[in-house]
């Protein structure tokens, strides 16, 4: 009987040990499998969030492109074309000089620079003005800051006082697009 009890205890301990070992392997397998699943779920969540952000960004960019296109059209309408520049600029300048009571002599200088993607073209010019100093200053200020027809910039002045008036030589650029 003692042998039988020893045998039953040994079998029972072996079975318990086997089931204990099986239990620990099962827990380990579930833990590693769960960690992998959690990592996969987090990865999928991050991917979905990135795609969602990209979709939102794309929608904003499409909307801004439409608004940018409208602004681009408005800006292009404000800048004269090359043909308008060479046909109308001199005549317009004479009319404005007459309105400001300033004598003006205008000529284009050098070669023009053609417009490129994102940049306006320009032509350099020389302008000689004669008249009252205040009228000349007001005229030049109007040309550079308030003109709605042509976009200009000045890059040099030469002022000389005459007997009754001032003589001003101006160098600059007039910009054109399209």
LOROVO-463148 format. One record per residue: residue number from 1; x, y, z of N, C-alpha, C, O in turn. Coordinates in pm, 1 decimal, padded with zeros to 6 digits. Layout:
REM residues N
NODE   k     n_xx     n_yy     n_zz    ca_xx    ca_yy    ca_zz     c_xx     c_yy     c_zz     o_xx     o_yy     o_zz
NODE NUM        X        Y        Z        X        Y        Z        X        Y        Z        X        Y        Z
...
This chain:
REM residues 178
NODE   k     n_xx     n_yy     n_zz    ca_xx    ca_yy    ca_zz     c_xx     c_yy     c_zz     o_xx     o_yy     o_zz
NODE   1  00079.7 -00116.8  00000.0  00000.0  00000.0  00000.0  00086.5  00126.7  00000.0  00052.0  00227.9 -00061.0
NODE   2  00193.0  00118.2  00066.1  00281.7  00231.8  00069.3  00336.8  00258.7 -00070.9  00359.7  00373.5 -00108.9
NODE   3  00356.8  00154.2 -00144.4  00405.3  00170.6 -00281.4  00299.8  00237.6 -00366.4  00329.6  00322.6 -00450.3
NODE   4  00177.1  00198.1 -00343.4  00067.6  00256.3 -00421.5  00052.5  00403.7 -00390.7  00029.7  00483.4 -00481.7
NODE   5  00064.6  00441.4 -00266.1  00051.7  00582.6 -00226.1  00165.7  00662.0 -00286.8  00145.9  00772.1 -00338.0
NODE   6  00286.4  00604.7 -00280.6  00400.4  00673.6 -00340.7  00378.1  00690.8 -00489.4  00405.9  00796.1 -00546.8
NODE   7  00327.2  00584.5 -00550.9  00303.0  00590.6 -00695.3  00195.7  00695.7 -00726.9  00211.3  00774.0 -00820.5
NODE   8  00087.7  00697.3 -00649.3 -00019.3  00794.5 -00673.5  00030.8  00936.9 -00646.9 -00005.0  01028.3 -00721.2
NODE   9  00111.0  00957.8 -00545.0  00166.9  01089.8 -00514.3  00258.8  01131.9 -00627.7  00255.3  01246.7 -00672.0
NODE  10  00341.7  01037.9 -00674.8  00433.3  01069.2 -00784.0  00356.4  01104.0 -00910.2  00392.0  01199.7 -00979.1
NODE  11  00253.0  01029.7 -00941.9  00169.3  01057.6 -01059.5  00099.4  01191.1 -01040.4  00095.0  01272.5 -01132.6
NODE  12  00045.1  01214.3 -00922.3 -00025.9  01339.8 -00895.1  00068.9  01459.2 -00906.7  00033.8  01560.7 -00966.8
NODE  13  00188.4  01447.2 -00849.4  00287.0  01556.1 -00856.5  00327.8  01578.8 -01001.7  00341.3  01693.3 -01044.6
NODE  14  00347.4  01472.0 -01077.3  00384.7  01484.1 -01218.4  00274.3  01551.9 -01297.2  00300.2  01640.4 -01378.7
NODE  15  00151.5  01510.1 -01272.7  00037.2  01570.8 -01343.3  00025.5  01718.0 -01304.5  00005.3  01803.4 -01390.9
NODE  16  00037.9  01747.9 -01176.6  00029.6  01888.4 -01131.9  00143.4  01969.1 -01192.2  00123.6  02080.7 -01240.2
NODE  17  00264.6  01910.4 -01189.0  00378.7  01979.9 -01248.3  00355.7  02003.4 -01398.2  00382.2  02112.4 -01448.9
NODE  18  00306.7  01901.9 -01467.9  00279.4  01912.9 -01611.6  00175.0  02021.5 -01639.0  00194.8  02105.5 -01726.7
NODE  19  00064.3  02020.1 -01564.6 -00039.6  02122.8 -01583.4  00011.1  02261.4 -01543.4 -00024.0  02361.0 -01606.6
NODE  20  00093.0  02267.7 -01439.1  00153.7  02396.6 -01399.6  00242.7  02450.2 -01510.0  00237.8  02568.5 -01543.9
NODE  21  00325.4  02360.1 -01566.5  00412.8  02399.4 -01676.2  00330.5  02442.3 -01797.3  00361.4  02542.6 -01861.6
NODE  22  00226.4  02366.7 -01827.8  00136.1  02400.8 -01937.8  00068.7  02536.0 -01913.3  00053.6  02615.9 -02005.6
NODE  23  00028.7  02560.9 -01788.8 -00033.7  02687.5 -01752.9  00063.0  02804.7 -01773.9  00024.5  02906.1 -01832.1
NODE  24  00188.4  02792.0 -01727.2  00286.4  02899.7 -01743.2  00320.9  02924.0 -01889.9  00336.7  03039.0 -01930.9
NODE  25  00332.8  02817.2 -01970.1  00356.3  02834.8 -02113.5  00238.1  02903.9 -02180.0  00256.6  02988.3 -02267.7
NODE  26  00117.9  02868.9 -02139.1 -00002.5  02932.1 -02194.0 -00007.1  03080.8 -02161.0 -00037.4  03163.3 -02247.2
NODE  27  00023.1  03114.7 -02035.6  00025.5  03256.1 -01993.9  00133.5  03331.0 -02070.6  00109.9  03442.1 -02118.2
NODE  28  00252.0  03271.2 -02083.2  00361.1  03334.9 -02158.0  00320.2  03356.3 -02303.1  00343.2  03463.7 -02358.8
NODE  29  00260.2  03256.2 -02364.3  00216.8  03266.4 -02504.0  00111.8  03376.5 -02520.1  00119.0  03456.3 -02613.5
NODE  30  00014.9  03380.6 -02429.4 -00088.0  03484.8 -02434.8 -00027.9  03623.4 -02415.3 -00067.2  03719.3 -02481.8
NODE  31  00068.7  03633.1 -02322.5  00130.3  03763.0 -02295.5  00205.7  03813.2 -02418.1  00189.1  03928.5 -02458.0
NODE  32  00288.5  03727.7 -02478.2  00364.1  03769.9 -02596.6  00270.6  03793.8 -02714.5  00291.9  03887.7 -02791.3
NODE  33  00169.6  03712.9 -02730.2  00072.8  03731.0 -02838.5 -00006.0  03859.2 -02819.4 -00032.7  03930.7 -02915.9
NODE  34 -00043.3  03888.7 -02696.4 -00118.8  04010.4 -02666.1 -00032.1  04133.5 -02689.6 -00079.3  04233.6 -02743.5
NODE  35  00094.4  04126.4 -02649.3  00185.0  04240.1 -02672.2  00197.8  04268.4 -02821.1  00196.6  04383.9 -02863.7
NODE  36  00210.2  04162.4 -02899.5  00218.8  04179.2 -03044.3  00091.6  04238.5 -03101.0  00096.1  04325.5 -03187.9
NODE  37 -00023.8  04190.5 -03051.0 -00151.9  04245.2 -03096.8 -00166.8  04391.6 -03058.8 -00213.7  04472.9 -03138.4
NODE  38 -00126.5  04424.6 -02936.5 -00133.6  04564.5 -02891.5 -00044.2  04652.0 -02979.3 -00084.1  04761.7 -03018.4
NODE  39  00076.5  04604.0 -03010.5  00166.8  04679.9 -03097.7  00105.2  04697.1 -03236.2  00114.2  04804.8 -03295.1
NODE  40  00042.6  04591.6 -03288.7 -00024.3  04601.8 -03419.5 -00140.4  04700.5 -03415.0 -00158.8  04779.2 -03507.9
NODE  41 -00218.2  04696.9 -03308.3 -00332.2  04788.9 -03295.3 -00283.0  04932.7 -03286.6 -00339.8  05021.0 -03350.8
NODE  42 -00179.6  04957.4 -03209.3 -00123.4  05093.2 -03198.4 -00070.6  05140.0 -03333.7 -00092.0  05254.8 -03372.7
NODE  43 -00002.4  05051.8 -03404.6  00047.8  05085.7 -03537.9 -00065.0  05119.9 -03633.8 -00055.7  05217.4 -03708.5
NODE  44 -00171.4  05040.7 -03632.4 -00287.1  05067.1 -03719.1 -00354.0  05199.3 -03680.2 -00394.8  05276.5 -03767.0
NODE  45 -00365.1  05224.7 -03550.1 -00423.9  05349.8 -03503.7 -00342.4  05469.6 -03552.9 -00399.1  05567.5 -03601.3
NODE  46 -00210.6  05462.0 -03540.7 -00123.8  05570.8 -03587.6 -00136.6  05590.0 -03738.5 -00138.7  05703.4 -03786.3
NODE  47 -00144.9  05481.7 -03813.0 -00160.2  05490.0 -03958.2 -00292.6  05556.2 -03995.3 -00297.3  05640.3 -04085.0
NODE  48 -00398.6  05518.7 -03927.1 -00530.3  05579.4 -03952.9 -00526.7  05727.9 -03919.0 -00583.1  05809.4 -03991.8
NODE  49 -00461.3  05763.2 -03810.1 -00451.6  05903.7 -03770.3 -00370.6  05983.7 -03872.8 -00408.4  06095.9 -03906.7
NODE  50 -00260.4  05928.0 -03922.3 -00180.4  05995.5 -04024.2 -00260.9  06016.2 -04151.2 -00257.3  06124.3 -04209.9
NODE  51 -00333.2  05914.6 -04193.9 -00414.5  05927.2 -04314.8 -00524.9  06030.2 -04295.7 -00557.0  06104.9 -04388.1
NODE  52 -00582.0  06034.3 -04178.4 -00685.6  06132.8 -04147.4 -00627.1  06273.8 -04154.5 -00687.7  06364.4 -04211.8
NODE  53 -00507.6  06291.2 -04095.2 -00441.4  06422.1 -04099.8 -00407.2  06460.2 -04243.6 -00421.6  06576.4 -04281.5
NODE  54 -00362.4  06364.2 -04323.7 -00330.3  06392.0 -04463.2 -00454.6  06433.1 -04540.6 -00448.6  06522.6 -04624.9
NODE  55 -00566.2  06369.1 -04512.9 -00691.3  06403.4 -04580.0 -00733.0  06545.6 -04544.5 -00774.3  06622.5 -04631.4
NODE  56 -00721.9  06580.2 -04415.9 -00755.0  06715.8 -04372.8 -00661.9  06817.6 -04438.5 -00707.2  06922.0 -04485.6
NODE  57 -00533.4  06787.8 -04441.4 -00436.2  06878.1 -04502.9 -00465.2  06894.9 -04651.5 -00458.0  07006.1 -04703.9
NODE  58 -00497.5  06787.0 -04718.9 -00530.6  06793.3 -04860.9 -00653.6  06880.8 -04884.5 -00656.6  06959.2 -04979.3
NODE  59 -00753.7  06867.7 -04799.5 -00874.3  06950.3 -04812.8 -00841.3  07098.0 -04794.2 -00891.2  07182.8 -04868.3
NODE  60 -00757.4  07128.9 -04695.8 -00717.0  07268.2 -04672.4 -00637.8  07321.2 -04792.0 -00659.8  07434.0 -04836.1
NODE  61 -00546.2  07240.3 -04844.0 -00466.3  07283.3 -04958.5 -00552.1  07307.7 -05081.8 -00527.9  07402.7 -05156.3
NODE  62 -00651.2  07223.6 -05103.8 -00740.8  07242.7 -05218.4 -00817.4  07373.7 -05204.2 -00833.8  07447.9 -05301.0
NODE  63 -00863.7  07401.0 -05083.6 -00938.2  07524.8 -05058.9 -00845.6  07645.5 -05079.6 -00883.8  07743.7 -05143.4
NODE  64 -00723.8  07637.1 -05025.1 -00628.3  07747.7 -05038.5 -00585.0  07765.8 -05183.4 -00556.2  07878.0 -05225.3
NODE  65 -00579.8  07658.9 -05259.5 -00544.4  07669.7 -05401.3 -00648.5  07751.9 -05475.0 -00614.5  07834.3 -05559.8
NODE  66 -00776.5  07729.6 -05442.7 -00882.1  07807.1 -05506.8 -00869.7  07954.3 -05470.9 -00879.9  08040.7 -05557.9
NODE  67 -00847.7  07983.2 -05342.5 -00832.6  08121.9 -05298.5 -00706.3  08181.5 -05360.3 -00707.5  08295.6 -05406.5
NODE  68 -00597.8  08104.7 -05361.0 -00472.6  08152.1 -05421.0 -00489.0  08181.3 -05569.2 -00431.7  08277.4 -05620.7
NODE  69 -00566.8  08099.1 -05637.7 -00592.7  08123.3 -05779.8 -00664.8  08254.9 -05802.2 -00634.9  08327.8 -05896.9
NODE  70 -00760.2  08285.2 -05714.4 -00831.5  08413.0 -05726.2 -00735.9  08529.8 -05703.0 -00738.3  08628.1 -05777.1
NODE  71 -00651.2  08518.8 -05599.0 -00553.8  08624.3 -05571.9 -00455.6  08638.7 -05687.6 -00418.7  08750.0 -05725.1
NODE  72 -00414.4  08527.7 -05742.9 -00321.8  08531.4 -05856.2 -00383.5  08603.5 -05975.3 -00316.0  08681.7 -06042.2
NODE  73 -00511.0  08577.8 -06002.2 -00579.2  08646.2 -06111.7 -00586.4  08796.5 -06085.4 -00564.9  08877.2 -06175.8
NODE  74 -00617.0  08833.3 -05960.9 -00624.4  08975.9 -05927.0 -00488.2  09041.2 -05943.0 -00477.6  09149.6 -06000.3
NODE  75 -00383.0  08975.7 -05892.6 -00248.6  09032.5 -05905.3 -00206.2  09043.2 -06051.4 -00144.9  09142.3 -06091.1
NODE  76 -00238.2  08942.5 -06130.8 -00203.8  08948.5 -06272.9 -00278.1  09061.1 -06343.4 -00225.6  09121.2 -06437.1
NODE  77 -00399.3  09089.7 -06299.1 -00473.7  09200.1 -06362.3 -00415.7  09335.3 -06323.2 -00434.8  09433.2 -06395.3
NODE  78 -00344.7  09342.8 -06209.9 -00284.7  09468.7 -06167.3 -00153.9  09499.5 -06239.5 -00112.5  09615.2 -06246.8
NODE  79 -00089.7  09397.6 -06292.1  00038.9  09416.7 -06359.4  00014.9  09416.4 -06509.8 -00050.2  09327.1 -06563.9
NODE  80  00068.0  09516.6 -06574.9  00049.6  09529.9 -06719.3  00119.8  09416.9 -06794.2  00217.5  09359.5 -06745.9
NODE  81  00068.7  09386.8 -06911.4  00136.3  09290.0 -06997.6  00250.3  09361.3 -07070.6  00258.7  09484.1 -07067.7
NODE  82  00335.6  09286.5 -07134.2  00447.9  09345.6 -07207.9  00396.6  09438.5 -07316.4  00450.1  09547.9 -07334.4
NODE  83  00293.6  09396.7 -07389.2  00239.5  09479.7 -07497.2  00181.3  09609.5 -07442.8  00203.6  09716.4 -07499.5
NODE  84  00105.9  09600.4 -07331.8  00050.1  09721.5 -07271.2  00161.4  09815.3 -07226.9  00150.5  09937.0 -07241.6
NODE  85  00266.9  09759.1 -07173.5  00378.6  09838.9 -07125.2  00440.3  09920.5 -07238.5  00455.9  10041.9 -07226.2
NODE  86  00474.8  09854.9 -07347.5  00546.2  09924.6 -07453.7  00454.7  10011.6 -07539.7  00502.6  10101.1 -07609.3
NODE  87  00324.5  09986.7 -07535.9  00231.6  10069.2 -07613.7  00181.5  10187.1 -07531.1  00175.4  10299.2 -07581.5
NODE  88  00145.2  10163.5 -07403.2  00074.8  10264.6 -07324.7  00156.4  10336.4 -07218.2  00115.4  10443.4 -07173.1
NODE  89  00269.0  10282.5 -07176.6  00340.0  10339.5 -07062.0  00383.2  10483.6 -07085.7  00360.3  10569.7 -07000.7
NODE  90  00444.4  10510.4 -07198.2  00494.2  10645.5 -07227.1  00379.7  10746.1 -07231.0  00390.6  10855.3 -07175.2
NODE  91  00270.8  10709.6 -07296.5  00155.4  10799.4 -07305.4  00094.5  10822.8 -07166.9  00061.0  10936.1 -07132.3
NODE  92  00080.1  10715.7 -07087.5  00026.5  10728.6 -06952.5  00115.5  10817.3 -06866.8  00065.4  10901.4 -06792.2
NODE  93  00247.1  10799.6 -06876.5  00342.4  10879.2 -06800.0  00330.1  11026.6 -06835.3  00334.3  11111.8 -06746.5
NODE  94  00314.9  11058.2 -06964.3  00297.9  11198.3 -07006.8  00170.0  11258.2 -06948.7  00169.5  11373.3 -06905.2
NODE  95  00062.3  11180.9 -06947.8 -00065.1  11230.0 -06892.8 -00052.8  11258.1 -06742.3 -00100.8  11360.6 -06693.9
NODE  96  00010.7  11168.0 -06670.1  00027.5  11186.4 -06525.8  00119.5  11304.6 -06496.3  00094.6  11379.5 -06401.8
NODE  97  00224.6  11322.4 -06574.7  00316.0  11435.6 -06555.5  00241.8  11566.6 -06578.0  00262.5  11663.2 -06504.6
NODE  98  00156.4  11570.4 -06678.2  00076.8  11689.7 -06706.2 -00016.2  11719.7 -06588.1 -00032.5  11835.9 -06550.9
NODE  99 -00076.5  11618.0 -06529.5 -00165.8  11636.5 -06414.9 -00090.8  11691.4 -06293.5 -00148.6  11765.6 -06214.0
NODE 100  00036.7  11656.0 -06278.1  00117.2  11704.9 -06166.0  00198.1  11829.4 -06202.7  00279.4  11875.6 -06122.7
NODE 101  00177.1  11883.5 -06321.1  00245.3  12004.7 -06369.9  00396.9  11987.5 -06367.3  00471.0  12071.3 -06315.9
NODE 102  00439.8  11875.2 -06425.0  00581.4  11841.5 -06433.1  00613.4  11810.1 -06578.4  00538.6  11737.3 -06643.8
NODE 103  00724.2  11864.2 -06630.2  00770.3  11827.4 -06763.5  00842.8  11694.5 -06756.1  00925.1  11674.0 -06666.8
NODE 104  00813.6  11603.0 -06849.0  00873.6  11469.2 -06841.9  00924.6  11426.4 -06977.8  00860.3  11448.5 -07080.4
NODE 105  01042.8  11364.0 -06976.4  01100.6  11303.4 -07095.9  01139.4  11160.9 -07057.8  01216.5  11139.9 -06964.2
NODE 106  01085.6  11063.3 -07130.8  01098.9  10923.5 -07093.2  01161.6  10842.1 -07203.9  01137.6  10868.1 -07321.8
NODE 107  01243.8  10741.3 -07166.2  01293.6  10644.6 -07264.5  01328.9  10513.2 -07193.5  01374.6  10512.2 -07079.2
NODE 108  01306.0  10402.1 -07265.8  01348.5  10272.2 -07214.7  01498.8  10260.9 -07232.6  01554.6  10317.5 -07326.5
NODE 109  01565.4  10187.4 -07142.2  01710.6  10171.6 -07145.0  01745.4  10022.7 -07143.6  01684.4  09946.3 -07068.8
NODE 110  01840.3  09981.4 -07223.3  01888.6  09843.6 -07219.4  01786.4  09744.7 -07271.2  01695.5  09779.7 -07346.5
NODE 111  01803.1  09620.7 -07229.3  01713.5  09514.7 -07275.5  01618.5  09476.1 -07162.9  01649.6  09491.8 -07044.9
NODE 112  01505.0  09426.4 -07201.1  01406.1  09384.0 -07102.8  01439.9  09244.9 -07050.3  01510.0  09167.5 -07115.5
NODE 113  01389.2  09215.3 -06932.4  01402.8  09082.2 -06873.2  01264.0  09019.4 -06875.6  01169.5  09072.8 -06817.6
NODE 114  01253.2  08906.7 -06942.7  01123.3  08840.8 -06960.3  01074.0  08781.3 -06828.3  01154.7  08742.3 -06743.9
NODE 115  00942.6  08774.3 -06810.3  00890.0  08710.9 -06689.1  00917.7  08560.5 -06689.1  00925.1  08497.4 -06794.5
NODE 116  00932.6  08505.3 -06570.4  00952.2  08360.8 -06556.3  00854.9  08311.1 -06450.2  00780.8  08390.1 -06391.6
NODE 117  00855.0  08183.5 -06426.0  00762.3  08125.9 -06328.2  00782.4  08192.0 -06191.7  00888.5  08178.9 -06130.7
NODE 118  00681.3  08261.8 -06145.3  00688.0  08324.4 -06013.9  00756.1  08459.5 -06010.1  00760.2  08522.1 -05904.2
NODE 119  00809.9  08507.0 -06121.4  00878.6  08636.1 -06124.3  00824.5  08722.0 -06237.6  00795.7  08672.8 -06346.7
NODE 120  00811.3  08850.2 -06210.0  00768.3  08943.9 -06313.4  00886.3  08979.5 -06403.0  01001.8  08975.0 -06360.8
NODE 121  00855.7  09014.3 -06524.9  00957.3  09068.3 -06613.1  00968.8  09217.8 -06587.7  00882.4  09276.7 -06522.8
NODE 122  01074.1  09278.8 -06638.0  01087.5  09423.3 -06621.0  01167.9  09483.3 -06735.2  01244.2  09416.2 -06804.6
NODE 123  01146.4  09614.0 -06750.9  01223.8  09692.0 -06847.5  01278.5  09812.3 -06772.4  01206.5  09877.0 -06696.5
NODE 124  01404.4  09841.4 -06793.6  01465.1  09957.0 -06727.7  01434.1  10081.2 -06808.6  01418.9  10076.1 -06930.7
NODE 125  01425.0  10192.7 -06738.1  01393.1  10318.5 -06805.5  01469.9  10433.0 -06742.3  01526.3  10422.2 -06633.5
NODE 126  01469.3  10543.1 -06816.0  01527.2  10667.1 -06766.2  01421.3  10775.3 -06783.5  01352.4  10780.2 -06885.4
NODE 127  01409.2  10860.6 -06684.7  01305.8  10963.8 -06683.3  01370.5  11095.5 -06640.9  01437.5  11102.4 -06537.8
NODE 128  01350.0  11198.4 -06720.5  01401.1  11332.3 -06687.3  01280.5  11420.4 -06659.2  01188.8  11431.1 -06740.7
NODE 129  01282.4  11483.5 -06541.4  01171.0  11566.3 -06498.0  01216.8  11710.0 -06477.1  01330.0  11735.7 -06436.1
NODE 130  01125.9  11803.2 -06506.2  01152.2  11944.9 -06486.2  01028.2  12006.3 -06423.4  00916.0  11979.9 -06466.5
NODE 131  01049.8  12090.3 -06318.9  00935.9  12158.4 -06258.7  00962.4  12194.9 -06115.0  01075.5  12188.6 -06066.9
NODE 132  00855.1  12233.7 -06046.8  00858.6  12269.2 -05906.5  00898.9  12144.9 -05826.7  00851.4  12034.5 -05853.4
NODE 133  00987.8  12165.1 -05727.7  01040.1  12052.0 -05652.7  00928.8  11972.4 -05585.0  00930.6  11849.4 -05588.9
NODE 134  00832.2  12040.0 -05523.2  00721.9  11972.5 -05454.3  00639.3  11891.2 -05554.2  00599.2  11778.9 -05523.8
NODE 135  00613.8  11946.1 -05671.7  00537.6  11874.1 -05773.8  00612.6  11749.3 -05820.7  00552.6  11643.9 -05841.4
NODE 136  00743.3  11762.5 -05837.0  00824.5  11647.5 -05880.0  00821.2  11537.1 -05773.8  00804.5  11419.7 -05806.8
NODE 137  00837.0  11574.4 -05647.2  00834.9  11476.5 -05537.3  00698.8  11408.5 -05531.1  00691.7  11286.3 -05518.3
NODE 138  00590.5  11485.8 -05540.0  00455.5  11427.6 -05538.4  00433.6  11334.1 -05657.6  00373.2  11227.7 -05643.8
NODE 139  00482.9  11374.6 -05773.8  00469.1  11293.0 -05894.5  00542.9  11159.5 -05878.7  00487.0  11054.0 -05908.6
NODE 140  00666.9  11163.9 -05832.3  00744.7  11041.2 -05813.5  00682.7  10952.3 -05705.3  00680.5  10830.0 -05719.2
NODE 141  00633.2  11012.6 -05599.2  00567.0  10936.1 -05493.9  00443.9  10865.2 -05549.4  00420.9  10747.9 -05519.8
NODE 142  00365.1  10935.8 -05629.3  00247.1  10874.2 -05690.4  00287.6  10757.0 -05779.4  00227.7  10649.7 -05772.7
NODE 143  00389.8  10777.9 -05862.8  00432.2  10671.3 -05954.5  00474.4  10546.3 -05878.4  00439.3  10434.9 -05917.4
NODE 144  00549.0  10563.9 -05771.2  00604.3  10447.0 -05702.5  00506.1  10381.6 -05605.5  00511.3  10260.1 -05586.4
NODE 145  00417.5  10458.4 -05544.4  00333.5  10400.2 -05439.2  00184.9  10393.2 -05471.1  00115.2  10309.9 -05413.2
NODE 146  00134.3  10475.5 -05559.3 -00010.8  10483.8 -05577.1 -00059.7  10449.2 -05716.8 -00180.6  10440.9 -05738.6
NODE 147  00028.9  10429.2 -05809.9 -00012.7  10400.0 -05946.7 -00091.0  10269.7 -05952.3 -00045.8  10167.3 -05901.0
NODE 148 -00207.4  10273.3 -06014.2 -00291.0  10153.8 -06026.9 -00272.7  10086.7 -06162.5 -00326.9  09978.7 -06185.9
NODE 149 -00198.8  10148.1 -06249.7 -00185.8  10094.4 -06385.5 -00053.7  10022.1 -06408.2 -00050.7  09916.9 -06472.1
NODE 150  00055.2  10077.5 -06356.5  00187.8  10019.3 -06378.9  00262.6  10007.5 -06245.8  00248.4  10091.3 -06156.8
NODE 151  00342.3  09901.4 -06235.0  00422.9  09877.7 -06115.6  00565.5  09922.4 -06144.8  00630.6  09871.3 -06235.9
NODE 152  00613.6  10020.0 -06064.9  00744.8  10080.8 -06089.4  00833.1  10073.2 -05965.6  00784.1  10062.0 -05853.2
NODE 153  00961.7  10079.4 -05987.6  01055.7  10100.8 -05877.6  01166.7  10190.3 -05931.0  01204.9  10182.5 -06047.8
NODE 154  01216.7  10274.1 -05843.5  01325.0  10365.5 -05881.2  01453.7  10318.1 -05817.3  01453.7  10268.1 -05704.8
NODE 155  01564.2  10334.0 -05890.1  01691.9  10288.8 -05835.4  01800.2  10395.0 -05837.7  01914.4  10366.7 -05801.5
NODE 156  01767.4  10516.3 -05879.3  01867.4  10622.0 -05876.3  01807.3  10757.3 -05910.7  01718.1  10767.1 -05995.0
NODE 157  01857.1  10862.1 -05844.4  01810.3  10998.0 -05867.4  01930.2  11089.2 -05885.6  02036.0  11068.6 -05826.2
NODE 158  01911.6  11189.5 -05968.3  02009.2  11295.7 -05980.7  01929.4  11425.4 -05984.0  01849.7  11448.0 -06075.2
NODE 159  01951.2  11510.3 -05884.1  01872.9  11633.0 -05870.4  01965.0  11752.6 -05892.4  02074.5  11760.9 -05836.8
NODE 160  01916.6  11844.9 -05975.8  01991.2  11969.5 -05999.6  01892.5  12085.4 -05994.3  01782.6  12077.8 -06049.4
NODE 161  01933.5  12193.1 -05927.0  01846.9  12310.1 -05917.5  01879.6  12404.2 -06032.3  01994.6  12442.4 -06054.0
NODE 162  01773.4  12440.6 -06105.8  01788.3  12537.3 -06213.7  01752.6  12675.7 -06163.3  01740.2  12697.1 -06042.7
NODE 163  01736.1  12769.7 -06255.0  01703.1  12907.3 -06218.9  01562.2  12915.2 -06160.0  01543.0  12969.8 -06051.3
NODE 164  01465.2  12861.6 -06230.9  01326.2  12870.3 -06186.0  01269.8  12737.8 -06135.7  01162.3  12735.4 -06075.7
NODE 165  01338.9  12630.7 -06158.6  01283.0  12500.2 -06125.9  01394.0  12399.3 -06097.8  01512.2  12433.5 -06092.9
NODE 166  01353.3  12276.6 -06080.1  01448.0  12167.4 -06055.3  01447.9  12072.7 -06174.5  01347.2  12055.2 -06243.1
NODE 167  01564.6  12012.1 -06196.8  01578.3  11907.2 -06298.0  01616.3  11778.8 -06224.9  01713.6  11774.6 -06149.6
NODE 168  01537.7  11675.1 -06248.7  01560.3  11546.7 -06181.4  01572.2  11438.2 -06287.2  01486.7  11424.8 -06374.7
NODE 169  01679.6  11361.2 -06277.4  01695.9  11244.0 -06363.5  01673.5  11121.1 -06276.2  01730.7  11108.6 -06167.9
NODE 170  01590.1  11031.7 -06324.7  01552.7  10913.5 -06247.3  01577.5  10789.6 -06332.0  01544.8  10786.6 -06450.6
NODE 171  01635.8  10686.9 -06269.9  01647.8  10556.8 -06333.4  01557.9  10459.7 -06259.3  01541.0  10471.6 -06138.0
NODE 172  01500.7  10365.1 -06329.2  01412.4  10271.4 -06261.2  01373.7  10154.4 -06347.1  01425.6  10134.4 -06456.9
NODE 173  01280.7  10077.3 -06294.0  01226.9  09960.7 -06365.4  01076.6  09968.6 -06364.4  01016.1  10012.5 -06266.6
NODE 174  01016.9  09926.4 -06472.8  00873.5  09908.5 -06479.5  00851.4  09759.8 -06505.7  00914.4  09701.0 -06593.5
NODE 175  00761.4  09700.2 -06428.6  00742.8  09554.4 -06430.3  00622.8  09516.1 -06517.8  00526.9  09591.7 -06532.6
NODE 176  00632.1  09397.5 -06574.2  00521.1  09345.2 -06655.0  00513.0  09194.1 -06636.1  00608.5  09128.8 -06594.0
NODE 177  00397.0  09142.0 -06668.6  00375.4  08998.7 -06654.4  00324.8  08938.3 -06782.3  00320.9  09003.6 -06886.5
NODE 178  00286.3  08813.5 -06773.8  00229.2  08735.2 -06885.0  00315.6  08744.2 -07005.9  00283.7  08685.0 -07109.0
